[in-house]
């Protein structure tokens, strides 16, 4: 398949050992940034919908 699919189970175990649960402050920051992104994309989509609505098909 290639050099990118040459991982074995030990590599996955090493990554899982390094992973940790985020603190509450880290979680809040990530949630706020993700929420802001969702709102921004939704607003842009809604504005495009309003702009394109009166145009003929």
N, CA and C atoms as an extended XYZ file, in Angstrom:
171
Properties=species:S:1:pos:R:3:atomname:S:1:resname:S:1:resid:I:1 pbc="F F F"
N         0.822       -1.199        0.000 N   UNK     1
C         0.000        0.000        0.000 CA  UNK     1
C         0.868        1.266        0.000 C   UNK     1
N         1.925        1.278        0.741 N   UNK     2
C         2.785        2.442        0.737 CA  UNK     2
C         3.382        2.669        2.109 C   UNK     2
N         4.225        3.684        2.181 N   UNK     3
C         4.917        3.932        3.444 CA  UNK     3
C         3.982        4.508        4.515 C   UNK     3
N         2.835        5.021        4.143 N   UNK     4
C         1.935        5.617        5.116 CA  UNK     4
C         1.106        4.580        5.861 C   UNK     4
N         1.013        3.365        5.357 N   UNK     5
C         0.220        2.328        5.988 CA  UNK     5
C         1.111        1.270        6.634 C   UNK     5
N         2.309        1.646        7.043 N   UNK     6
C         3.260        0.716        7.612 CA  UNK     6
C         3.237        0.770        9.140 C   UNK     6
N         2.096        1.059        9.757 N   UNK     7
C         1.986        1.156       11.207 CA  UNK     7
C         1.542       -0.177       11.783 C   UNK     7
N         2.031       -0.488       12.955 N   UNK     8
C         1.583       -1.701       13.616 CA  UNK     8
C         0.892       -1.345       14.929 C   UNK     8
N         0.492       -2.338       15.679 N   UNK     9
C        -0.290       -2.125       16.903 CA  UNK     9
C         0.520       -1.359       17.944 C   UNK     9
N         1.821       -1.576       17.995 N   UNK    10
C         2.657       -0.885       18.992 CA  UNK    10
C         2.636        0.629       18.805 C   UNK    10
N         2.554        1.090       17.565 N   UNK    11
C         2.466        2.527       17.312 CA  UNK    11
C         1.169        3.102       17.858 C   UNK    11
N         0.073        2.384       17.687 N   UNK    12
C        -1.208        2.849       18.215 CA  UNK    12
C        -1.210        2.856       19.741 C   UNK    12
N        -0.614        1.843       20.352 N   UNK    13
C        -0.547        1.774       21.812 CA  UNK    13
C         0.284        2.927       22.352 C   UNK    13
N         1.373        3.264       21.669 N   UNK    14
C         2.224        4.373       22.114 CA  UNK    14
C         1.453        5.690       22.087 C   UNK    14
N         0.686        5.900       21.036 N   UNK    15
C        -0.102        7.140       20.933 CA  UNK    15
C        -1.164        7.184       22.030 C   UNK    15
N        -1.835        6.069       22.298 N   UNK    16
C        -2.851        6.047       23.334 CA  UNK    16
C        -2.271        6.266       24.725 C   UNK    16
N        -1.049        5.815       24.967 N   UNK    17
C        -0.405        6.051       26.262 CA  UNK    17
C        -0.064        7.525       26.444 C   UNK    17
N         0.256        8.208       25.344 N   UNK    18
C         0.582        9.634       25.427 CA  UNK    18
C        -0.663       10.504       25.559 C   UNK    18
N        -1.808        9.998       25.113 N   UNK    19
C        -3.039       10.791       25.141 CA  UNK    19
C        -3.527       10.954       26.579 C   UNK    19
N        -4.196       12.059       26.819 N   UNK    20
C        -4.762       12.297       28.142 CA  UNK    20
C        -6.097       13.005       27.984 C   UNK    20
N        -6.867       12.973       29.038 N   UNK    21
C        -8.155       13.661       29.042 CA  UNK    21
C        -7.908       15.162       29.181 C   UNK    21
N        -8.567       15.978       28.376 N   UNK    22
C        -8.346       17.425       28.494 CA  UNK    22
C        -8.933       17.969       29.790 C   UNK    22
N        -8.348       19.058       30.256 N   UNK    23
C        -8.908       19.737       31.423 CA  UNK    23
C       -10.191       20.441       31.011 C   UNK    23
N       -10.957       20.872       31.995 N   UNK    24
C       -12.220       21.539       31.708 CA  UNK    24
C       -11.984       22.827       30.916 C   UNK    24
N       -10.922       23.560       31.234 N   UNK    25
C       -10.633       24.808       30.515 CA  UNK    25
C       -10.271       24.528       29.048 C   UNK    25
N        -9.494       23.480       28.805 N   UNK    26
C        -9.161       23.116       27.429 CA  UNK    26
C       -10.412       22.705       26.660 C   UNK    26
N       -11.268       21.942       27.304 N   UNK    27
C       -12.505       21.508       26.654 CA  UNK    27
C       -13.401       22.699       26.318 C   UNK    27
N       -13.530       23.641       27.249 N   UNK    28
C       -14.360       24.828       26.993 CA  UNK    28
C       -13.811       25.639       25.827 C   UNK    28
N       -12.480       25.776       25.766 N   UNK    29
C       -11.878       26.550       24.687 CA  UNK    29
C       -12.127       25.893       23.329 C   UNK    29
N       -11.939       24.595       23.253 N   UNK    30
C       -12.173       23.880       21.994 CA  UNK    30
C       -13.652       23.946       21.617 C   UNK    30
N       -14.548       23.795       22.587 N   UNK    31
C       -15.984       23.852       22.312 CA  UNK    31
C       -16.396       25.241       21.823 C   UNK    31
N       -15.847       26.290       22.403 N   UNK    32
C       -16.173       27.649       21.964 CA  UNK    32
C       -15.684       27.907       20.541 C   UNK    32
N       -14.474       27.461       20.236 N   UNK    33
C       -13.929       27.679       18.891 CA  UNK    33
C       -14.735       26.886       17.863 C   UNK    33
N       -15.067       25.632       18.187 N   UNK    34
C       -15.862       24.817       17.263 CA  UNK    34
C       -17.257       25.413       17.083 C   UNK    34
N       -17.859       25.876       18.161 N   UNK    35
C       -19.179       26.508       18.066 CA  UNK    35
C       -19.143       27.781       17.234 C   UNK    35
N       -18.101       28.574       17.404 N   UNK    36
C       -17.968       29.792       16.603 CA  UNK    36
C       -17.818       29.443       15.125 C   UNK    36
N       -17.089       28.384       14.819 N   UNK    37
C       -16.935       27.955       13.431 CA  UNK    37
C       -18.258       27.507       12.832 C   UNK    37
N       -19.046       26.760       13.601 N   UNK    38
C       -20.348       26.307       13.117 CA  UNK    38
C       -21.269       27.496       12.860 C   UNK    38
N       -21.269       28.445       13.766 N   UNK    39
C       -22.115       29.635       13.591 CA  UNK    39
C       -21.660       30.448       12.385 C   UNK    39
N       -20.350       30.583       12.199 N   UNK    40
C       -19.827       31.343       11.061 CA  UNK    40
C       -20.213       30.691        9.737 C   UNK    40
N       -20.023       29.389        9.626 N   UNK    41
C       -20.362       28.692        8.384 CA  UNK    41
C       -21.871       28.742        8.141 C   UNK    41
N       -22.653       28.584        9.190 N   UNK    42
C       -24.111       28.677        9.045 CA  UNK    42
C       -24.560       30.054        8.601 C   UNK    42
N       -23.945       31.081        9.154 N   UNK    43
C       -24.297       32.450        8.763 CA  UNK    43
C       -23.945       32.715        7.308 C   UNK    43
N       -22.781       32.274        6.889 N   UNK    44
C       -22.383       32.459        5.492 CA  UNK    44
C       -23.352       31.719        4.568 C   UNK    44
N       -23.704       30.489        4.924 N   UNK    45
C       -24.659       29.730        4.119 CA  UNK    45
C       -26.022       30.399        4.053 C   UNK    45
N       -26.480       30.923        5.180 N   UNK    46
C       -27.772       31.599        5.196 CA  UNK    46
C       -27.746       32.872        4.353 C   UNK    46
N       -26.669       33.627        4.449 N   UNK    47
C       -26.571       34.846        3.641 CA  UNK    47
C       -26.533       34.516        2.151 C   UNK    47
N       -25.816       33.466        1.778 N   UNK    48
C       -25.815       33.055        0.372 CA  UNK    48
C       -27.209       32.622       -0.074 C   UNK    48
N       -27.920       31.934        0.790 N   UNK    49
C       -29.289       31.532        0.467 CA  UNK    49
C       -30.181       32.754        0.238 C   UNK    49
N       -30.071       33.755        1.104 N   UNK    50
C       -30.888       34.967        0.960 CA  UNK    50
C       -30.509       35.716       -0.320 C   UNK    50
N       -29.223       35.767       -0.635 N   UNK    51
C       -28.777       36.484       -1.837 CA  UNK    51
C       -29.236       35.753       -3.101 C   UNK    51
N       -29.141       34.423       -3.116 N   UNK    52
C       -29.460       33.648       -4.321 CA  UNK    52
C       -30.961       33.433       -4.517 C   UNK    52
N       -31.763       33.633       -3.499 N   UNK    53
C       -33.190       33.340       -3.559 CA  UNK    53
C       -33.932       34.145       -4.632 C   UNK    53
N       -33.744       35.431       -4.757 N   UNK    54
C       -34.521       36.179       -5.754 CA  UNK    54
C       -34.036       35.996       -7.192 C   UNK    54
N       -32.883       35.364       -7.400 N   UNK    55
C       -32.379       35.185       -8.762 CA  UNK    55
C       -33.200       34.136       -9.492 C   UNK    55
N       -33.406       34.325      -10.791 N   UNK    56
C       -34.156       33.326      -11.565 CA  UNK    56
C       -33.351       32.033      -11.695 C   UNK    56
N       -34.029       30.906      -11.849 N   UNK    57
C       -33.312       29.618      -11.940 CA  UNK    57
C       -32.523       29.467      -13.227 C   UNK    57
